[in-house]
Amino acid sequence: MMNKLLIAGVITTAVLLTGCANNKADLKDSVGGLNSEVSELTAQVQSLQSEQDALKSMVQSATDAAKQAQEEAERANMRIDNIAASYSK
């Protein structure tokens, strides 16, 4: 009876150790997959940040150009007003 319990204990221990060993391999594969996904996402974030910076620069340039065009239009209107005022006198 004691031998049967000992054999059953050895078999159970072997099965449990085998299960734990396989779990570690699966865990390493999962961690490796997650690390590669994190690397891909990091690259995407950096790419999007570069695009955002480029877009900010373009928006700033467009804003500056619009402001300059508005100032030129105001100066032109003032010149036209001065010309019209000199004709009416």
WOPE-V427996 format. One record per backbone hydrogen bond with DSSP energy under -0.5 kcal/mol. CO is the residue of the C=O (numbers start at 1). NH is the residue of the N-H. E is the energy in kcal/mol with one decimal. If there is no record, write none. Layout:
co = <CO/CO>
nh = <NH/NH>
e = <E/E>
//
This chain:
co = <1/2/3/4/5/6/7/8/9/10/11/12/13/14/15/16/17/18/19/20/21/22/23/24/25/26/27/28/29/30/31/32/33/34/35/36/37/38/39/40/41/42/43/44/45/46/47/48/49/50/51/52/53/54/55/56/57/58/59/60/61/62/63/64/65/66/67/68/69/70/71/72/73/74/75/76/77/78/79/80/81/82/83/84/85>
nh = <5/6/7/8/9/10/11/12/13/14/15/16/17/18/19/20/21/22/23/24/25/26/27/28/29/30/31/32/33/34/35/36/37/38/39/40/41/42/43/44/45/46/47/48/49/50/51/52/53/54/55/56/57/58/59/60/61/62/63/64/65/66/67/68/69/70/71/72/73/74/75/76/77/78/79/80/81/82/83/84/85/86/87/88/89>
e = <-1.9/-2.1/-2.7/-2.6/-2.3/-2.3/-2.5/-2.5/-2.5/-2.4/-2.4/-2.6/-2.6/-2.1/-2.4/-2.2/-2.2/-2.3/-1.9/-1.8/-1.6/-2.4/-2.5/-2.6/-2.2/-2.5/-2.7/-2.5/-2.4/-2.5/-2.6/-2.0/-2.0/-2.5/-2.2/-2.2/-2.6/-2.4/-2.1/-2.2/-2.5/-2.3/-2.2/-2.7/-2.3/-2.0/-2.3/-2.6/-2.3/-2.3/-2.6/-2.5/-2.1/-2.2/-2.6/-2.4/-2.3/-2.5/-2.5/-2.5/-2.4/-2.4/-2.4/-2.4/-2.4/-2.3/-2.2/-2.2/-2.3/-2.4/-2.2/-2.4/-2.4/-2.1/-2.1/-2.5/-2.7/-2.3/-2.4/-2.8/-2.3/-1.8/-1.4/-1.6/-0.7>
//
